[in-house]
Amino acid sequence: MLDEVIQLDKKYYLNTFGDRLPVCFEKGEGMKLFDDKGNTYYDFLGGIAVNALGHGHKDFINALKNQLDKVVHTSSLYYIENQAKLAQKLVENTCAEKAFFANSGAEANEGAFKLAKIYYYKKGLDKYEIITLDKSFHGRTLATVAATGQEKYQKPYRPLTPGFKQVEPNNFKAIEDAVTDKTAAIMIELIQGESGVHPMDKEYVEKLRKLCDEKDIILIFDEVQTGMGRTGYLFAHQMYGVEPDIFTSAKALGGGIPIGAVCAGKKVASAFEPGDHGTTFGGNPFATAAGLAVFDIFEKEHLVENAGKMGKYFKEKLTELQNKYSDKITDVRNAGLLIGIQLEDSIAKTVFNKLFENKMLTSLCGGNTIRIAPPLIIKETDIDLFINTLSSILEEL
Ligand SMILES: *Cc1c(COP(=O)(O)O)cnc(C)c1O
């Protein structure tokens, strides 16, 4: 089957992903994915921080099937029970006052930009600039590309959507200097995921909150990757103890069903009024049933707590490996189950490939860092398996 799929892909699919890893999965169960040849892989990437419940979770599947039997889509013209209830979940468990559902992370971020801009527009203030960070990642739409501080994503699309500028991360002076009386918002990832798992300092984030309060600027956290339990907290800003004016969520929110959310705090929650923003698919009965099921299973199985515990265990084991192979592992960074293993530049790609050969799914990001973002159902025995595999790979190098 794989060869046929590769042929079809090369012939019919726009070549945005180039040569993918040579595998095509047919089925999944918990931490495992099975290909068409009967091979078992261990999923330490969770579909890039999406599959928080692992694969084929029975209660999740049943909730989806139930909803399929009832109704999939109705439209935003009518009230939607699951949509209202999922918004309630997000609001009751965070600093948000209201939520809005989109279909992806990028689209949620677009909603956040629009909300920040319209807030000042309605006050009659000429504030529209948005400051983001170097090495950030906010999505692939035109505005989110303008927000993403990485040359490779921006270069072919110039001129970019105006109003965005980037400054060095974790450098308060840089952001303070970049603020003008036109600054509407500052948007950051608390832990930069795509560029290699780089957490922001707590003090830096606290100072940003203060700066935004003093200068009347909207503080936005892009929690598309760090949200929904990944860090051992439902959202990473709860770990930092700093409340944003807006945060966005997506990846794990629907457990694999596409959904994103704009979560608005007190300051901005009433800036959107009828007609100011909208969506056809966003928050439809099926997608929001998925989100409700995720919340439900998180609570029943204490998965946010498990993410914190397993993240700690993973970090301990990786630190032991780092001490043993200090010439090969140069750094280990994590927040719960968002983990970056930084390797000596010359071996990073080889280690990544060998992990794949050994049926361990991870991703290589920031050039030299193995990113791990497993399902939150992960157990110590899964982590031991990964550590043993990585250990023997490093031993042989
Ligand atoms: C993945 C990601 C996005 C983009 O999400 P899409 O669903 O691919 O549009 C945005 N921000 C962050 C921090 C992400 O990790």
Ligand as a Chemical Component Dictionary entry (heavy atoms), coordinates in Angstrom:
data_LIG
# 
_chem_comp.id                   LIG 
_chem_comp.type                 NON-POLYMER 
_chem_comp.pdbx_formal_charge   0 
_chem_comp.three_letter_code    LIG 
# 
loop_
_chem_comp_atom.comp_id 
_chem_comp_atom.atom_id 
_chem_comp_atom.alt_atom_id 
_chem_comp_atom.type_symbol 
_chem_comp_atom.charge 
_chem_comp_atom.model_Cartn_x 
_chem_comp_atom.model_Cartn_y 
_chem_comp_atom.model_Cartn_z 
_chem_comp_atom.pdbx_ordinal 
LIG C1 C1 C 0 0.670  24.504 15.530 1  
LIG C2 C2 C 0 0.708  25.900 15.988 2  
LIG C3 C3 C 0 -0.034 26.912 15.337 3  
LIG C4 C4 C 0 -0.787 26.664 14.057 4  
LIG O1 O1 O 0 -1.847 25.790 14.205 5  
LIG P1 P1 P 0 -2.578 25.222 12.871 6  
LIG O2 O2 O 0 -3.694 24.410 13.428 7  
LIG O3 O3 O 0 -1.568 24.435 12.130 8  
LIG O4 O4 O 0 -3.045 26.396 12.099 9  
LIG C5 C5 C 0 -0.018 28.170 15.876 10 
LIG N1 N1 N 0 0.676  28.454 16.989 11 
LIG C6 C6 C 0 1.391  27.524 17.636 12 
LIG C7 C7 C 0 2.124  27.889 18.885 13 
LIG C8 C8 C 0 1.443  26.208 17.161 14 
LIG O5 O5 O 0 2.183  25.305 17.785 15 
# 
loop_
_chem_comp_bond.comp_id 
_chem_comp_bond.atom_id_1 
_chem_comp_bond.atom_id_2 
_chem_comp_bond.value_order 
_chem_comp_bond.pdbx_ordinal 
LIG C1 C2 SING 1  
LIG C2 C3 SING 2  
LIG C2 C8 DOUB 3  
LIG C3 C4 SING 4  
LIG C3 C5 DOUB 5  
LIG C4 O1 SING 6  
LIG O1 P1 SING 7  
LIG P1 O2 DOUB 8  
LIG P1 O3 SING 9  
LIG P1 O4 SING 10 
LIG C5 N1 SING 11 
LIG N1 C6 DOUB 12 
LIG C6 C7 SING 13 
LIG C6 C8 SING 14 
LIG C8 O5 SING 15 
# 
